Amino acid sequence: MNIYEQSKNVVEKSYADIHVGDKAELVRTIEDQDIVAFAELTGDVNPIHLDDEFAKTTFFKGRIAHGMLTASYISTILGTQLPGTNTIYLSQNLKFKAPVKIGDTITVVAEVLEKRDDKKLIKLQTNVLNSNGKVVVEGEAMVMKME
């Protein structure tokens, strides 16, 4: 399925159908090609992400994914699952708590914390966990649901 076909599978919920406590999860495995593509797209060619020999000499003892690559999956879950279509990303705060390495499977979790009906604003807890359940990225997002 190509990317355009995938876009037809985005969740469509109205603002009224979204409730405090609603949750969504997205699971991805970070592969070498993801890191390379992100570096090519952004120009962030820090050797900690791309050079095995250099990365072995660092605190992490190996290559790690870009923090913003990991965090970018928050945008994915907000725009495709919760709240889904017609979501406008207004703000995001992030704390990077632990590295993500090649081959790690991450789970992105978005949970509705608050709603502001007058402007159709939704505040969400947005965390990324590794396969051990450890939070690697912690954050909160504010979005607007357009209808």
N, C-alpha and C positions, 0 to 999 in steps of 0.2 A: 504494500500500500504506500503510495507516495504521499508527500507532505500535504498536498492539496486535498487528497482523499481523507487524510487524517483530520483535517480541519472541519469536516462534516460530522465528526464524532464528539464535538465539544458539547458539554452539558449546557442546556438552556433552562435556567430557572428565573422566575421573576423575583424582584426584591421581596415581595410579600411571602414567597415560598422559602426564604432563607431565614433561619432562626438562630439566636444565640445558642451556642453549644454544637451547632452543625460542624462536622469534620469531613475532611477529604484527605486521602493519601495518594502519593505518587511514588513508585519505586523505580530506580534507575541504577544500572551498574556503570561506573565510570571506567571508560576504556582509554587506551593510549590515543586512539584517533580522536576522541572527544577533546583531550587536552591539546593535541596538536592543532585541531581545527579552531579551538578557542584562541590559541596563541596567534594563529594566522589571521583570524578575524579581528582581534583587538590590538595586535602588535606587542602584547605582553610576552616577550621571549626570555623572561628571567630563567636562567639555567636550572633553578630548583624545580621547574616544571618540565624541562625538556632534555637535560643532560644527565644521563645516568651516573657517569663518573663523578661529576661535580656534586650531584645530589647525595651520593654515598658519603661525602665528606661533611655533610651538614648535620645539624641537630636531628633531622628527620630520618637520616640514614637511607634515603631514597627519594625518588621523585614524588611530588605531591601535586594534586589538582589545584588550579587557580581557585582561590576562595570565591571569586565572583562567578566562576563556572558553576560551582556547587550552589551558590545563592541564586543563580539564574533560574534554577528549577522551581524556585518560589514563584517567579513570574509565570512559569508554565502551569502550575496548579491553580493559580488565581485566574488565569485567562481561559483555562479549559475545563475546570471542575468546580471550584468554589471560589467565587460566585459564578464563574463561567463566562458565557458570551456577554458582550456589552459591558465588560468590567474596565474601568479606567483606573490605572495604578496611580495613586497620588503621592504616597510616601512609603518608605521602608527604613527601619533601623535594623542593624545587624551586629551580632557579636560572633566572631569566629573563635570557636572553643577548642577545636582539634582538627588535625589535617585529614584530608581524604586522599587516599593513594589509588593508583591504578588497580583496577579489579575490585575495589570496594563497592558494595551495594549500599545505596543510600535510600532512605525513606523521607520524603518531604511530607510534612503534616501541616495542614492549615485548619484552624479552628476559629469560628466566629466568636468574638468576645463581646462586641457591642454593635448596636445599630442606631443610626440617627435618621429617623424617618423624614424629617423636613428636607434633607438634602440627599437622601438615599445613600448615606455613607455607611461603610461597614469596616470595623476594626477587627483584624484577625491576628492571632498568634501564629507565627510562621517559623517552624523549627525543621531542621534537617538532622536526621539521626543516622548513625552508621549501623552496620549489621549487628553490632552488639547492643544496640539501643542507646548508645551514648550520643548526646546532643553534640553535633559538630558545628552547627550554625543555629543561633537563637535570634529571633527577631519578632517584630510586629509590623504589620502593614496596614495602611489605610487605603481603601478603594472606594470608588463611586460606582454604583450600578445604574447604568443608563437603560432606559426602557422606551 
